[in-house]
Amino acid sequence: MKWARTVAEKCDKEQGDTLRHITTRNTARDMDVIRAVLGEKKISYLGYSYGTYLGAVYTQMFPRRADRFVLDSSVDPARIWRGMIQIWAEGAEPAFTRWSEWTAQRHSTYKLGKTPEAVRKTFWDLVAQADREPIELDGQKLTGDDIRGGSRASFFTVREGAEAIAKLKKAADGAPARTGESTAPSRPAQPAFGRAATPDNGTAAFWSVVCADTRDWPRDPERYRRDALRAKAKYPLYGDFGSTIKPCAFWKKDGSEPATKVDNKVGALILQNEWDSQTPLASGRGMHRAMKGSRMVTVAGGEGHGIYGYTTSCADKPTTSYLSTGRLPAKDLTCRTPAAQREQGVKKLPIPTPPGLPGMVDGS
């Protein structure tokens, strides 16, 4: 609670009344100003992650000015924003099950258990051990909460998750990884503009938008406590993290407008990996429901956050075709990228990592 209150107070001190206007709707208006300045009747758009919600809001506000819209790894407009943080817990449980099944089949490599049940027991035993006494790894002491929260995203990419937990187990058994190794999956290199930003820039930007976009954030700390307890019982891996108190509970300035309800028939192409830690499959389907003129391409077995231009994917061809011709696929598509081709993915999508939300260490 202290962290959440501090973030809210610092943002209010630095920005004050400006905070009310840092919203997705106002950014969509800025986009339309750029369109007008360029003398274009319509704009085309490629948005990732939060950018999918921005794109969807633009189509709701300016439907006749939207041309070719690709929404990659989508936010569910019906769940902004507390629900989108909570959905990380919902998506983590099936990912954890899949990871344990994959890892059990490779017991000779990772030594985490010969059955999915044994693998899951190994993980929860490590959590319990760290709760009794933190496990030191690569200069850091990890508690059970650190392990639960920090492992969430890695379980969506099964190989990285197995490698991370295997290293953690070695550390717990008294044989820590070599200096310089870490249980966290490798983090994608930030673009130049990201490296130039101050460390708290992502925190400020993230919470400024999600707190001002909607007036639905509860204000009662007790509500968050109850929700966190219920969520942890239902989603043991990450439920309490997703539902616990956030800075928006202490936000002094409500957004200048109500949240935007996205419900239109504007054409758009929605791309979604089956195993996306930040915008799970259910989230992409929510965007598809909201945008009734859209088509959806689901990459079965696809891992990671960000598809077009970030991985070698079976979604590339229909996306390029749509951007080139303006013609959407005749129906929704489900495709599967061969495993060998998936291993040759270009890079992962860098995304901001707001402190206070465990499990966003790698941006995958």
C-alpha positions in Angstrom: 0.0 0.0 0.0 2.8 2.4 0.8 4.3 2.0 -2.7 0.9 2.6 -4.3 0.2 5.7 -2.3 3.8 7.1 -2.8 3.5 6.8 -6.6 0.1 8.6 -6.6 1.4 11.4 -4.4 4.6 11.9 -6.5 2.6 12.0 -9.7 0.2 14.5 -8.3 3.0 16.7 -7.0 4.8 16.8 -10.3 1.8 17.1 -12.7 -1.2 18.1 -10.7 -4.2 19.1 -12.9 -2.4 17.9 -16.0 -3.0 14.2 -14.9 -6.7 14.4 -15.7 -5.9 15.0 -19.4 -3.3 12.2 -19.9 -5.8 9.8 -21.5 -6.1 7.5 -24.4 -8.9 9.6 -25.8 -6.7 12.7 -25.9 -3.9 10.8 -27.5 -6.3 9.6 -30.2 -7.3 13.2 -30.8 -3.6 14.1 -31.2 -3.3 11.3 -33.8 -6.2 12.9 -35.7 -4.5 16.3 -35.6 -1.4 14.7 -37.2 -3.6 13.2 -39.9 -5.1 16.6 -40.6 -1.8 18.4 -40.7 -0.5 15.8 -43.2 -3.6 16.5 -45.4 -4.7 12.8 -45.3 -8.4 11.8 -45.3 -7.6 8.6 -43.5 -4.8 7.0 -41.5 -3.5 3.5 -41.4 -2.1 2.1 -38.1 0.0 -0.7 -36.7 -0.3 -0.9 -32.9 1.2 -3.3 -30.3 0.1 -4.0 -26.8 -1.3 -0.8 -25.3 -1.2 0.6 -28.8 -4.0 -1.8 -29.8 -6.3 0.0 -27.3 -5.2 3.4 -28.6 -6.0 2.2 -32.1 -9.4 0.8 -31.1 -10.3 4.1 -29.3 -9.4 6.0 -32.5 -11.7 3.8 -34.6 -14.5 4.5 -32.1 -14.0 8.2 -32.0 -13.1 8.7 -35.7 -14.5 5.6 -37.6 -14.6 7.3 -41.0 -11.0 8.2 -40.8 -9.6 4.7 -40.1 -8.1 2.9 -43.1 -6.0 -0.2 -42.5 -5.6 -1.0 -38.8 -3.5 -3.9 -37.5 -3.8 -4.5 -33.8 -1.1 -6.9 -32.6 -1.3 -8.5 -29.1 -4.5 -6.8 -28.0 -5.9 -5.3 -24.9 -9.5 -6.2 -24.2 -11.3 -2.9 -24.2 -14.0 -4.2 -21.9 -11.4 -4.8 -19.2 -9.5 -1.5 -18.9 -7.6 -1.2 -16.8 -7.8 -3.1 -13.5 -9.3 -6.1 -15.4 -6.3 -6.1 -17.8 -3.9 -6.4 -14.9 -6.0 -9.1 -13.3 -6.1 -11.1 -16.5 -2.4 -11.8 -16.2 -3.3 -14.1 -13.3 -6.0 -15.8 -15.3 -3.6 -16.4 -18.2 -0.8 -17.6 -16.0 -2.5 -20.8 -14.7 -2.9 -22.6 -18.1 0.6 -21.4 -19.0 1.9 -22.9 -15.8 0.2 -26.2 -16.6 1.5 -26.3 -20.1 5.0 -25.4 -18.9 5.0 -28.2 -16.3 3.9 -30.7 -19.0 6.6 -29.6 -21.4 9.3 -29.6 -18.7 8.4 -33.1 -17.4 9.0 -34.5 -20.9 12.5 -33.1 -20.6 13.4 -34.3 -17.1 16.8 -35.6 -18.3 17.7 -32.0 -19.2 16.2 -29.9 -16.4 15.9 -32.4 -13.5 12.7 -30.8 -12.3 10.4 -33.8 -12.2 9.3 -36.7 -14.4 5.6 -35.9 -14.4 3.8 -32.5 -14.6 2.7 -33.0 -11.0 6.3 -33.5 -9.9 7.4 -30.4 -11.8 4.8 -28.3 -10.2 5.7 -29.7 -6.8 9.3 -28.7 -7.4 8.3 -25.2 -8.1 6.0 -24.8 -5.1 8.6 -26.4 -2.8 11.1 -23.7 -4.0 8.5 -21.0 -3.2 7.9 -22.5 0.3 11.7 -22.8 0.9 12.2 -19.1 -0.1 9.4 -18.1 2.2 11.2 -19.7 5.1 14.6 -18.3 4.1 15.3 -16.3 0.9 17.2 -18.1 -1.8 20.3 -16.2 -2.9 21.0 -16.2 -6.6 23.3 -13.9 -8.6 23.6 -11.5 -5.8 19.9 -11.2 -5.0 17.9 -12.8 -2.2 14.6 -14.1 -3.6 11.5 -14.6 -1.4 8.6 -16.8 -2.3 6.7 -13.8 -3.6 9.7 -12.8 -5.8 9.7 -16.3 -7.3 5.9 -16.5 -7.9 5.7 -13.0 -9.4 8.9 -13.1 -11.3 8.3 -16.5 -12.9 4.8 -15.7 -14.3 5.9 -14.3 -17.7 8.7 -16.9 -18.2 6.2 -19.8 -18.0 4.6 -18.6 -21.3 7.9 -19.3 -23.1 8.5 -22.8 -21.9 12.2 -23.2 -22.6 13.1 -20.0 -20.8 10.9 -20.9 -17.9 12.5 -24.3 -17.5 16.0 -22.9 -17.7 15.1 -20.2 -15.1 13.6 -22.6 -12.5 16.4 -25.2 -13.1 19.0 -22.5 -12.2 16.9 -21.4 -9.2 16.8 -25.0 -7.9 20.6 -25.3 -8.2 20.9 -22.2 -6.1 18.4 -23.6 -3.5 20.4 -26.8 -3.4 23.6 -24.9 -2.6 25.1 -24.8 -6.1 24.2 -21.3 -7.4 24.5 -20.4 -11.1 27.8 -19.0 -12.2 28.4 -15.3 -11.6 26.5 -13.3 -14.2 23.8 -15.8 -14.8 20.3 -15.0 -13.7 17.0 -16.8 -13.4 15.3 -14.1 -15.4 15.0 -14.6 -19.1 17.2 -12.3 -21.2 15.6 -8.9 -21.7 15.3 -7.4 -25.2 17.5 -4.4 -25.9 15.6 -1.2 -25.4 15.4 1.2 -28.3 17.4 4.4 -28.1 14.5 6.5 -26.8 14.0 3.9 -24.0 17.6 4.1 -22.9 17.5 7.9 -22.7 14.5 7.9 -20.4 14.8 8.3 -16.6 14.2 5.1 -14.6 10.8 6.2 -13.3 9.6 7.3 -16.7 7.8 4.0 -17.4 6.1 4.1 -14.0 4.8 7.6 -14.5 3.6 7.0 -18.0 1.9 3.7 -17.2 0.0 4.8 -14.2 -0.9 8.2 -15.6 -2.8 6.6 -18.4 -4.4 3.7 -16.7 -5.6 5.8 -13.7 -7.0 8.6 -15.8 -8.6 6.5 -18.5 -11.3 5.1 -16.3 -13.1 6.1 -13.1 -13.8 2.5 -12.2 -10.8 2.0 -9.8 -12.0 1.2 -6.3 -10.9 3.7 -3.6 -11.3 1.4 -0.5 -8.0 -0.4 0.4 -10.1 -3.1 2.1 -11.7 -4.0 -1.2 -8.3 -4.6 -2.7 -7.3 -6.8 0.3 -10.4 -9.0 0.0 -10.0 -9.2 -3.8 -6.3 -10.2 -3.5 -7.1 -13.0 -1.0 -9.9 -14.4 -3.3 -7.8 -14.1 -6.4 -4.8 -15.9 -4.8 -7.1 -18.8 -3.8 -8.3 -19.1 -7.4 -5.1 -18.2 -9.2 -2.3 -19.3 -6.8 0.6 -18.2 -9.0 -0.2 -14.5 -9.5 -3.8 -13.8 -8.4 -2.9 -11.6 -5.4 -0.4 -9.6 -7.4 -3.0 -8.8 -10.1 -5.7 -7.8 -7.6 -3.7 -6.0 -4.9 -3.9 -2.2 -4.4 -2.5 0.0 -7.2 -1.7 3.8 -7.3 -5.1 4.5 -8.9 -6.7 3.9 -5.6 -5.1 7.1 -4.3 -5.4 9.1 -7.6 -6.6 12.6 -6.7 -7.7 13.6 -10.2 -10.3 11.5 -12.0 -10.0 11.5 -15.8 -11.5 14.4 -17.7 -13.9 12.0 -19.4 -15.5 8.6 -18.8 -13.8 5.5 -20.3 -14.4 4.8 -24.0 -16.7 1.9 -24.8 -15.3 0.3 -28.0 -18.2 -1.2 -30.0 -18.0 -0.7 -33.8 -17.9 -2.3 -37.2 -14.7 -0.7 -38.4 -12.4 -3.2 -40.3 -9.2 -4.2 -38.5 -6.8 -7.2 -38.4 -6.2 -8.6 -34.9 -3.0 -10.7 -34.4 -2.7 -12.9 -31.3 -0.3 -15.5 -30.0 -1.8 -18.3 -28.1 0.7 -17.9 -25.3 1.2 -14.2 -24.7 1.9 -13.3 -21.1 0.9 -9.6 -21.2 -2.2 -9.8 -23.4 -3.4 -13.5 -23.1 -5.5 -15.1 -25.8 -8.7 -14.2 -24.0 -7.7 -10.5 -24.2 -7.3 -10.7 -28.0 -10.7 -12.3 -28.3 -12.2 -9.5 -26.3 -10.8 -7.0 -28.8 -12.3 -9.1 -31.6 -15.7 -9.0 -30.0 -15.6 -5.3 -29.5 -14.6 -4.6 -33.1 -17.2 -6.5 -35.0 -15.8 -5.6 -38.5 -12.4 -7.2 -37.6 -10.8 -10.4 -38.6 -8.5 -12.3 -36.1 -5.4 -14.3 -36.9 -4.5 -16.6 -34.0 -1.0 -18.2 -34.0 -1.6 -21.6 -32.4 1.4 -22.4 -30.1 2.8 -18.9 -30.6 4.8 -17.6 -27.7 5.6 -14.0 -26.7 4.2 -10.5 -26.8 4.4 -9.0 -30.3 4.1 -10.8 -33.6 4.4 -8.8 -36.8 8.0 -7.7 -37.4 9.1 -9.2 -34.1 9.0 -12.9 -34.9 9.0 -15.1 -37.9 5.3 -16.1 -37.9 2.6 -17.6 -40.0 0.7 -14.4 -39.4 3.1 -12.4 -41.6 1.6 -13.2 -44.9 -2.1 -12.2 -44.2 -0.9 -9.1 -42.4 1.3 -7.9 -45.2 -1.4 -8.7 -47.7 -3.9 -6.6 -45.7 -1.6 -3.7 -45.4 -0.7 -3.8 -49.1 -4.2 -4.2 -50.5 -6.6 -3.1 -47.8 -8.5 -6.4 -48.1 -9.2 -8.3 -44.9 -9.1 -12.2 -44.9 -12.6 -13.6 -45.7 -12.7 -15.2 -42.3 -10.8 -15.6 -39.0 -7.6 -17.6 -39.4 -5.7 -20.0 -37.1 -2.2 -20.9 -38.2 0.7 -22.7 -36.6 4.3 -21.6 -37.1 6.7 -24.6 -37.4 8.8 -25.0 -34.2 12.1 -24.6 -36.1 10.9 -21.3 -37.6 9.7 -20.1 -34.2 13.2 -20.6 -32.8 14.4 -18.1 -35.4 12.3 -15.2 -34.1 13.9 -11.8 -34.7 13.3 -10.2 -31.3 10.8 -9.6 -28.6 8.7 -6.6 -28.2 10.2 -4.2 -25.6 7.5 -3.0 -23.3 7.6 -0.7 -20.2 8.1 -2.4 -16.9 6.2 -0.5 -14.2 7.7 -1.4 -10.8 5.2 -2.9 -8.3 3.9 -5.4 -10.9 6.0 -8.6 -10.5 6.3 -10.8 -13.6 7.1 -8.1 -16.2 10.8 -8.7 -16.0 11.3 -9.8 -19.6 8.6 -8.1 -21.6 7.7 -11.4 -23.2 
